[in-house]
Amino acid sequence: MGRKKQCNGRDSRPKTLGVKVSQGNIVKPGNIIIRQKGSKIYPGKGTNAGSDWTIYAMQQGIVNFTQSKKRKIVEVLPLPINNISQ
């Protein structure tokens, strides 16, 4: 009895896809918000999509997920400015 061959001799590293920053968290420009294959979620205000559909922040702010018609959209809302006069 020989050993059963399980695969073709090659192994690929796991794809770390999914939401990296949840709603309500603060992000800086360049932070990755979502890693995805295809356009499951679309970029909104304050975000942009890379060539592999990775959505990242373009400005500092708070992450917000919304749904518009049939599209899921992620956007970065600017941080509120606290005007404290001294």
PyMOL commands that set and color helices and strands:
alter all, ss='L'
color gray80, all
select strands_A, chain A and resi 18-19+26-27+32-35+41-43+47-49+55-57+61-68+71-78
alter strands_A, ss='S'
color yellow, strands_A
deselect
rebuild
show_as cartoon
